[in-house]
Structures are given as C-alpha cells and as structure tokens.
Amino acid sequence: MSEQRISETALLALATRALTAYGMPVADAADAAGVLVLADMFGIHTHGVSRIESYGERLDLDGINKTPRIEVTRIAPGLLMIDGDNGVGTLIGARALEAIMQAARETGIAAGFVRGSNHFGPITPYGWRAAEAGFASIIASNATTTIAPTGGKEARLGNNPIAFSMPNADGDHVILDMALSVVARAKIRDANKRGEKIPDTWATDRDGFPTTDPAAALDGILLPIGGYKGYGLSVMVDLFAGMLSGAAFLTGVKSWVDSPEEPQNLGHFFVLIDTARFASAGELASRMAAFTDIIHSTPAADPQRPVLLAGENEMRSLAQARADGISLPKDLIDSLEKKAAGH
Amino acid sequence: MSEQRISETALLALATRALTAYGMPVADAADAAGVLVLADMFGIHTHGVSRIESYGERLDLDGINKTPRIEVTRIAPGLLMIDGDNGVGTLIGARALEAIMQAARETGIAAGFVRGSNHFGPITPYGWRAAEAGFASIIASNATTTIAPTGGKEARLGNNPIAFSMPNADGDHVILDMALSVVARAKIRDANKRGEKIPDTWATDRDGFPTTDPAAALDGILLPIGGYKGYGLSVMVDLFAGMLSGAAFLTGVKSWVDSPEEPQNLGHFFVLIDTARFASAGELASRMAAFTDIIHSTPAADPQRPVLLAGENEMRSLAQARADGISLPKDLIDSLEKKAAGH
C-alpha cells in the first residue's frame, strides 16, 4: 500500500471537510477532526482519521447526532457534568477538556464526567493537550462489553481505556494510555493464522476457562491484565465513567457494530490537576529531569533495546510528523478527498 | 498457632497503648492505630496491627519521628499539600484523608499530595472511610524499589499500590486495592519450596530475562501486571505521589530494611470526589444496585465460585469482625499487651 505525506494543517482541513460533508457544522467538525489528526501524529493510526468513515456511517444513520447541543453544567466549583447529546465522541471530548481545564485553573483540580457520548478516539491527544497546558491528568472511558469478570463466562465489561499524563517542561510529556486486556484480539488472530499456541493469560474459551488454543480464544473472551486486578480496574473505570456520570454502563452500552442506529451513551471522565500550583516551573523541570534520567539510565536486558518511558514513541512520532508531515495510506487520503468533495 | 477473638474497641485501645509505649502522643497513636485495626477487620492481617513491631523498631531508632508536626497547606481551593514530618505513615494518612474530605465537601473534588511519610498501611481503610462519607476515591503511594522498567535489569520502581473506591448505599462499597506486581514474592518462594516451575510472567532472572525457575526469579526482579502497562502504572503513581508531592521518588526512596534510621520520605496522593453532587442518594443507590446486579449475575465458569466484585471479601470480613470480633494470633496479642504494659 503506497503511503503519502501530508502536513498537519492540510490533514486537519481535509478531515474537517470530510466530517462537514457528513452534515456536521464546520466548527464542530474542526474540533472533532483535531483529536483524530493528533492521534495520527502520535502514530496511533488505528484511532486517527481512518475512523472518519465509521463515524460517518453512524452520522448517516442518525446513530450519532450531527448537530448536538453539548451541555456543560458546573455542579460544584471543581466538578463539571457534560451531556454530549450523542455527538461525535472526539468533538465532545475536545469540548469537555477545554471546559475542565478552565475550571481546574481556578480550583487547582477539576473533574468532568461525560455522558451521552461516543467513541472519543485514543486518550493520548487529550492527555497531551492537558500536559501542554501544565495539567497532570487521569482520563478514562467505558466501552462496549468485551471482557468477562474474573471467574465469569460472559463479557460484561468493556476493555476500558485509562490514561495518566504528567507534563514535562522539555515537551516530552509522560503519557500512559492503555486498554485493560493483555493483548488486542488482532494478536490472537495473528497467532491463529500462524498456527501458534498462545499464552493461557490472553483469553478464555467460550466456557470461561483459560486456553492456549487461539481458535478457542477467538470464540471466547479476552482476559484483562493481572487477572482480577485488570478486571477490577475495568469495573472502577465504568463506575466513574459510566455509573457516576449517568451514562450507560456494563451491558447497557450498546454495540457500535450491532446497533449502529442507536445511541451508545458512552461515558468518560477527566481529572485535571494544575501542576503550576505545586512548585516553580524550574523546580518541576528539574524533578522531571531527575525522574526521567533514573528510568533512562536503567541497564537494559538487551543493550539494543534501551528502556523507554510511557508515551516516548508517541512523542517521537509527533516531532517527526511536525517536521516532515504525517505519513498515511494514499487510499485513505483519496477516500477522504472524495468524501470532502461531496462524492 | 492459636487464635484469639478481640473486639474492635479492645484492639484499638491495645494498639494505641502499644504505639504510645514507643513514644507517640496518645491522640497520634490512636489515629495511627485506627487504620491498622481497620486493616485487620478487612482481613488484611499482613498490613494490620502486626506491623506495629516494625513501626516500633524504626520509632526506637528515630528513623520515624515520634512527635511529628504534620503540616497541611491549601495550595488551591481543591489542592492540599501535606508534609508528614516523617511520622508514622498511618497517622499521616488518616490526618491527610480528614483534611482532604473537608476540602472536597466544599469544592466537590479535592486532592492531597503527601510527602515526608512512611508505610501508610493498606489503602482499603482509607478508601472505605472515604466511601462511608460518600466520596469516590483514587489513592496511591510510592514504595521502595522492587520492580524494573520493562526491558531493564535493575529495580528502579516500587510495587506501588493504587486503589479506587466507589460508595454503595447498602454499605458494600466497591474497593479495588492492588499492588502492581503479577504476584507477591511470597508466592514465588512457595513455588520454590514445592519445587514447581512458575509462569514466565511473574519475574525475571538477575539478567532481566523472564524465567520459569523460581530460584532464578528470587534472585531476579518481580514483573508488573500486563508488562509495559503495569510498568507504566508504576511510573505514573510515582510521578503523582513522589515527584509532584515533593517526596522521594524511584531509587531516591530509602529502603525500610537497609536504612532503618533514615527517613524514607514516601509520597502518597488522594483524590476524593463527592458523589452527593451528582444525583440524589436514591438515584445513586439504584444505579449501584443495577451495576452490581449485572456483575453478580454473570454465569460463572465454575458454578461453585460465583463472580465477586473488588472488595467484596473485605466487606464480608468487616461485617464478621463487627459481629464476632477480630480473630488474631494469640502470640501477636500477647506481644502487643507486653509492649503496652511497658515490658
């Protein structure tokens, strides 16, 4: 597949026009596109502008609201409730983040709880924007059910992503953005194609028992990291992002694939902490330098593979994208151009 | 080993007297003991009053300050910095939690960042107290280095505990309190005694490579849950609890065992969210009932082992301790009595 380089500005304009062609107002389309373009700049192409087509399918079916009225209510000095009115998730996420940053600037810490949302992209772009503005963050979302409670044999929990970020004065913010399964389903599919066994920590068979057979695993359910620990993390994310926000939770979250015309009512939460309140910029910079030095100077088991911090690959990809543009499949750019031109 | 039942009141009085005998003022001793007694009521005996002896050793060496002046500074409406002045960790933790709950009542969300602390017990007691007062919580601490960064062959991170809690009107709060290693070192020791191999996800050998040999693992380093995910979580906890609070972090945390006379300068952080701001008590109760029902009704792989929520065993243990008293080894009670009597 041939790749093409495109600048951030050009990709943002293109993605915005494509979303506008699906019926979104231009200001909303630009905000929704901004998160997806950042995802591509971080190298997270599975969650970048390639998603516009599937967002568009649901916009066409009115499964997502083209013209949502996003409501932000300040329920306490440090707490915001955000009703996304079933808009595109990355639009709701971007607007929520803005509002929460404003509140956190006043109170030192603020949290936003979002309901009525949809897939809001990867979390790294939000964590990075928060870090750029000096905020440490904890951000998470619930998701369609793909994980079983420990000891159970039915998926009742999402592979809920959770992310933490900490600003670094040198621009290399530390950002951990992870889902809770040991591996993505694609990795099991790959093992199946190659006819290889898988570790029994990756998935259960359809009866809820750990399996080393990738075919049985594909028929079964993904296992979370650390067994009951990852299961517990998935529960807690859904309690914060779904239950407390007033969004759908657990099996109440509608499947994107099975019911494309029904609102998913996903929930997210964002906690932002203003690091400028803690110490001078110089002091924080020097602590971060000391911290990252200790990690980077760890002797590596394999000298060819030095120790990295969470987000380091993404920060490198971002720097490269800014310098040289973003490399994307030509087919993808062509199909966005076609959509944007109204074909 | 013979066990003895003792009531909460009697154990609290006894633990308080023992800590007083090590030189702590009685009000401080009572607060420090309260967390440990709760740990025992939750069945977490490894982190209960059995710790008083090791706390006492360090109090005797002045490695922990007997009469700390704990300073709470409100650096923003929703942010507190707490300097524990190297007091007993459970005293500092209990006082910090009180101050943060007060702030969170005003602002809806508040966080406290603690430096100058020591081992503050398990997190479940803090999460439970927060939940009893209607607060959802995220609480974590850094710790002495026992975990290597992914790909590294030296321990540079703690097995940092992190906990999440969500209040439930029926009293069965959901509390996840976990360390970040796949298993505790004790489990590897057990396998070694039995001459059994271990999964290669538990630990590395001394050269940083995953091993199935328990002897090599005991000579090596614990592995975190989910590989780079657990490593990343450990980093993020230390960035929040250590770096941001101004406490020691990573290899800067002194070993409790190797340098008992030196302050550890551990760091913790607490984020509390007032759930009463979100919806009426009745509405929250009904959402929690719906949530817990969905989890509990999951068909179990083994019908003898129904699906549980995080903290469920601890809540049962608490109910039993309240009804029948706390069961502890007679030796432990005897040694606390002896210490309390000044022998």
Interface residues (C-beta under 8 A of the other chain):
Chain A: I75 A76 P77 G78 L79 M81 E106 T107 G108 I109 A110 A111 F113 A136 I138 A148 P149 T150 G151 G152 K153 E154 R156 F164 M166 V174 L176 M178 V182 P199 T201 T204 D207 G208 F209 I225 G226 Y228 K229 G230 Y231 G232 L233 V235 M236 D238 L239 F240 M243 L244 S245 G246 F249 L250 T251 G252 V271 I273 D274 T275 R277 F278 A279 R287 M288 F291 I294 I295 T298 P299 A300 A301 D302 R305 P306 V307 L308 L309 A310
Chain B: I75 A76 P77 G78 L79 M81 E106 T107 G108 I109 A110 A111 F113 A136 I138 A148 P149 T150 G151 G152 K153 E154 R156 F164 M166 V174 L176 M178 V182 P199 T201 T204 D207 G208 F209 I225 G226 Y228 K229 G230 Y231 G232 L233 V235 M236 D238 L239 F240 M243 L244 S245 G246 F249 L250 T251 G252 V271 I273 D274 T275 R277 F278 A279 R287 M288 F291 I294 I295 T298 P299 A300 A301 D302 R305 P306 V307 L308 L309 A310
